[in-house]
Amino acid sequence: MANPFIGVRIPPDLEAAIAQRMQVTGQSKSDIVIDALRTYLGLKHGEERLAEIEERLTVLESLADQAESQRQHGLEAAPASEHRG
């Protein structure tokens, strides 16, 4: 399914900035405007979202490992009567 089309009027300075960015990056007008809107609206690109999820998963795994280690050390240090239960 094709992306929806919107048309907007922009000031000449924005048009010039877009044209300059197109020459520097080789991106299309649409890609530049989409990137700018995503940034302005606080939406993340797919790659950024994946990197953020991977980072959060790493933190969670570390916390889970720490909790498991603490649990194991707690069981080793507890008297035998506390192991029943």
C-alpha positions, 0 to 999 in steps of 0.5 A: 500500500502506498503512503498517503500524499500530503501537499504543503506550501513552504517558505523559500528558505526551507526549500533551499535547505531541502535542496542543499540537503538533497545534494549533500546526502543524495536523499529525496525530498520526501525522505528529508521531510519524513525524517524531519517530521519524525524528529519533530514529532518524536517518532523513532526510526526502525533502526533507532527503535530496535537499538533502544529495545536491544539496550533495554533488553540488555539492562533487564538481562543484567538486572535478572542476572543480579537478582538470580545471583543475590537469590543464590547467595541468600540461599547459601548464606541462610541457615538450613531451617530457612531452606524449608518451606 
